[in-house]
C-alpha cells in the first residue's frame, strides 16, 4: 500500500459515521428500493419527484453512495445500484447487521472508551440503568428489541436443523437450555422429538418471553422454566439433565465468568450427560467477512452488552472447558451453511 492509498483508508474511517447515516437515509427514504427496480438506471430528478425529496437531498445522498460503491453514475444525471448496493437493499445478513448497529449500538458506541476503562457497558445507559443488556432487554423499545433479537437469532437459526440432528442422535429425555432467551431452540426441540422435556434457564425478562412463546404453541406441559442469574455463584444449576445446551451464550461473559458457569454445569451433570456448546468462533470461519463481523461484535459486547465479554477463538473455549473439569469429546465445525461450531463435552473422569 502506498502512502496515498493508506491516507485514503484513514479518511474512510474518519468519515465512516457520515456514510453510514447516508446509507440509512437511502434505505429509510425508499431510495435504494426505487433504484433497484430500475436495473438500467434511473434519473435523479425521477427519484426526487417520486419520493418527494428535494433535488439537493437526493444529490448529496447519492454522491455519498457513489463514494462508498453503493451506486454507480451512468452519466451525471443517472444512477444504478452496484452489487454492494443490491446487498444493502436486500441481503438479510447485511440488513440485520445494519439494524443492530443503527438501532441498538449507534448512540452507545461513543462510550466505547469509557467502557474499556471501567469494564462496564457504558453505552447501555442510552436505554436505561441496568448492569447488563440482558437484564434490560425485555424493557427495550420495541424497534430496538426487534433488531437485537433478529441479530441474535440470525446467526444461530441456520445452524439449528443440523444441531438438532447432532443433539438428538443421543436421544436425550430431559434437556437443559441454558440462556434459552425467547425459547426458540426449546420449541424446535419439542417439534423435533415428541418425547423430550426441556428446562429453560435464564433471567426473568427472557423467561417471560419464552413462557409466552411456549403458551402460544401449547407446550407448557413439556417446557419448564428456571429463573437463574449465572453470575451469582451461589445460584446452582439443578441436576437431572441428560443434555445441556448453550447456544451463543458463553460469548456473553468474560473468561472468569465462563469458567464459573462451566464449573456450575460440572456440578449439575453426571458422567453420562452430554454438554453442547455452540459458538461462532472468530478463528474458525470460511469467509473473511464473517470474522470481520465477529470482531466488530466484540465491540458491541464491550459497549452495550456487559463490558467484559467478546467473541472467542475455539482454542480459548476448549481451554476453559478443560479447566472446568470437562472434556471436549467431539467437534462439529461450521455445521450446515452456518457460522457455528458445536463442541460436544462430557464430565472428565477424575
Order of alpha helices (4+ residues) and beta strands (2+ residues): alpha-alpha-alpha-beta-alpha-alpha-beta-beta-alpha-alpha-alpha-alpha-alpha-beta-alpha-beta-alpha-beta-beta-alpha-beta-alpha-alpha-beta-beta
